[in-house]
Every structure is written in structure tokens, then in C-alpha cells.
Amino acid sequence: YRTKNLLCVPILDFEGESAGVLQAINKQSSTGAAFNQIDELLMAHLSQQAGIALRNAEVYREAIQQGDRANALVGAMSALSHDLGAQSVILAITMHSTELVQADRCTVYLVDEPRE
């Protein structure tokens, strides 16, 4: 592969921080011309839209995570409001707390009153 010409434009987030780079290699032209100012302008506009789209994707992902956590909390409250035995309560707490805080594992430790 041979690089003849290159056009790079930064992808900036809403705070003006670099989120990436948009790169074009080897302008396809019958005359063999390199990238020009119009290409630069088009790439700059495209990189702005890419920055907005990346931010929107991040906000959407965060919203989905918050929704999942809220659903986990509702599930935990629902499970704990039922009249369950001690083993069932411990299992429900363990299952729901793992989902709620997005952990690999959660454990419940209880005080052993007779051995205290």
C-alpha cells in the first residue's frame, strides 16, 4: 500500500477535548490531485458530527445503565417486601445487590448471635 496524500481532522467532544481523529488517505481523482480546501471543510463538518454522535452514544449508554440500576433497585425492593424466609432474603439481597452495583459478586455476612 502506498500513501500519496493524507488528510486528518480532529474529532472534538463538546468540551473541545480530542476524542479521536478522522483520516482520509489517497484522494481518488482522475487527475491525481491531492485533497483540497473543500475536502478539508467537508471533513471538518463530518468530524463535528462525529463528535456529537459519539457524545450522544455515551449519554445513551449512561441512560441505559441508570435505567438498569433503577430496575435492579425496584426488583430488590419488591423481593424484600415479600414475606420470605432468611435464606430467601439473603439470596434476594445477594442477587439484586450484584446487579444494582454492577459487580461480579456480592456477599452477605450475618452476625452469629449465639457465638458473639
C-alpha angles and dihedrals in degrees: 000000000000125000112215100167137000136200121191128180127180120244105221127195124225090275093053093253119138112260096171146309132271110214133188122190129199112000111235105232133148089220095048092243121162126234113297138201093276089055090050091050093048092048091048091054091046091050090052090053090046090054091051092046092050091051091048090051090051093049091047092050091050091049091051091050092050090049091051091050092049090050090050090052092050089048091050093050091047093049093048094048092063120090098257134162121250094263092050092048092051091048092048092049091049095048096045097041090054090055094040097056094029095239132153091233141002127192134199118215119192130197112250099223098193092054096043 
